[in-house]
């Protein structure tokens, strides 16, 4: 596996954003977009490929062809969560086949910066010619994909517990009573991440609530004891 240790770089995502902001072609090549729940962003567009930088909010990556067309009400599975200071589409500069079937969906109100991939590639050629930064981003994606794949080996209730733990560790905010999950992490979102139904997620959360492991009311979800998940 590619590791960030093997491909060390001093370049950070915030540095790349600053370079884009200060570039003379910023207004021509970069666009800040506001999103609402359900909005889908594609890397491949009619006016050229895009790379997205998450500025605000929470987003899910999903694979378009996972949807069961026989179930009109089903929704594609979420395979990864993104938040502020994450990016989507950057590895496409390294490989045309990387996440070619993946799309980005806003889980609530958010904001992203869409950057023309050719423009961004020219910047990276100058400041990171060995592509170590992109390789590091690919390593993070591979790890997230591996974590998602491992969920399939567990029973449904265990998948939901691990999903709650994942969200607590990655997206959660510490509070005096526990770890507060973003309001965007709903039962429907958890169902899409764990390949279960929203009803099953609701029953599992009710069970975990009785065991004083989570609190469901008032919303959003509060993880009372993540060590028990």
N, C-alpha and C positions, 0 to 999 in steps of 0.2 A: 504494500500500500504506500502511496505517496504520503509523506509526512511533512509537516511544517518545519520540523527540525532539520530534515535533509535539504529542504529548499528555503532556508532562512532568508528573510528580507526585512529591511527597515521600513518599507512602505506600509502604511496603514490606510484603512478605508477613508478615514477622515482627511488624510493628506490628499488622497485622490479627489475627494469632493472639493477641497479647497482649490486644487489646481483647475478643476472644471469651472468653479465659480469665477476664478480670476482670469480665465482664458478669454482672449478677444472674441472668440467665436461662441461664447457661452449662449448668448441669446438665439443664435442660429442653430446650435447643435444640442442644446439642453432645454427641457421643458419640465416645469414643476406641475404635477397633476394632483388634484384633490380627488379622493375616492370615497365611495360609500359602500355599505355592506352589499356584497354580491358582485361588485364590479370585477371584471376579468381583464387582466393585462397580458398581452402576448409579446414575446420577444421578436417574432417575425411579423413585420407589417409592410404595407404597400409602399411606404416611403423609406424603407430600410430597417434593418434590425436594431433592436433597442436593448440597452442594459438598464435595469432599474435599481435605484438606491432608495431604501426605505428611510423616509424622513420622520414620519409619524405613523402611529397605528400598528395594527397586527394583521398579518397576511398568512395565507396558506398556499402551499404549492400543491397542485394536483396534476395527475396524469389524465389526459382527456379520454383516452380509450378504455379506461377502467369502468366507465359507466355501462350499466346493464340496460341496453336499449329496450329490453322486454318490460322493464319497470319504468314507466314514464315519470314517476315521482322520485326515483332514485337520483342521487347526486354523486359526482366523482369523489373518490377517496382522497383525502388530504394526506400527503406523505411527509410534510415538513412544515414547521411554523417559522415565520420571519417577523422581525420587529425592527425598531429603530437601529440604524447602523449595520443592518444586514443588506445584502445585495442579491439580485436575481438576474441571471443571464450572462454573468461575467465569463464563466468557462466557455461560452460559445465562441469567444475570441480565440480560444485554444483549439477547440474541436467543434466542427459543424454538427456532429451527432450528439453532442452533450445536452441532455435534457431537452431534446428536440420536440418531444411530445408533452412537455410540461408547461403549465400556465400558472399565473399568479392571480389569486383571488383575494380581494379585500374582505376581511372578517368584520369590518365596521368602518367608521370614518377614519380616513388615513390620508397620507400625503407621500408621494414618491417623486423622484427626479428621474425622468426618462432621458437617457443619453444615447446619441447616435453611436453605434458600435464601431464604425470606421473611425470616427473622430476619437473615441476613447482608445482604440487600438494604436493610433498614431502617438497618443500621449504615452501609453505604456511602452512603446518601442523605444522611446527616448529615456524614460526613467527606470524601466525594469525590463531590459532587453532579453533576459533569460526567462522571463515569465514566471519568476518565483512567486510573485503575489497571486497570480491566477492559479498556480499549482496548489498554493496554500488554501485558496478558496475551494478548489476541487476536493481537497482532502477533507475539509469540513463537510461538504456535501456527501461525500462517500460515507463518512461516519454516520451522518443523519440517516442516510438510506439504509445502512446496516442496522441501525437501531430500529427503524421502521420494519424492516424485514424480520427481525427477531420477534416482533410482536405476534406474528402468525403462528409461532410455536406454542403460544400460551392459550389457555381457555379464555372464554370471553370476559369473565369477571376479572381475571388476572390482567388481561390486556387493558381494561379500563383503569385498573389501579396503577399500572405502569404508565399509562397515558397521563393520569393526574399527577404522578410523581414527576414525569418529564416536564409537564407544563409548569409545575411548581418550581423546578430547578432552573428552567430556561426563561420563563415569562413572568414568574410570580414576584410579588412585592411583599417584603416582610412587614408584619404588623404586630402589635402587642399580643394578639390572640393566635397568630399563626401566619401562614403564607397565603396572601390574597391573589387569586387568579384574575386576569383581565376579564372584564364583562363580555368580551368577544368570544371567550372560550365557553360556549354554550353546550348543552347536551347534544344538540345536532352536530356541532363541530367535533366533539369527542367521539360521536358515533362514526363520523366520516373518517376519523383518524384510526379508529380501532376496528373498522369493518364490522360494526354491529348496528343494531337499530337504536333509534333515539329512545324508544320505550325501554329497551334493555339497559341503556345507560341510566335512565331515570330510576329504574328499580335498584340498580347497583349503588347509585348514589344514596338512595333512601336507606339501603342496608348499611352503607359506610357511615351514614349520619347516626343511625342507631348505635353504632359501635364507637361513636365519638371520634371518628377519624377525619370527617369533613363536616362542614356546615353549609347547608344549601340556602337557608333563609336567615337574614335578608341576602339577596344576591349582591355581588357575584359569589362564586364558590370560594370557600375558605378552607384551606388544608390545616387541620388542627394538629395532626401528628403525622408528618411525612415518613417517619421511621417505621410506621405500621403498614404503609401502603405496599 
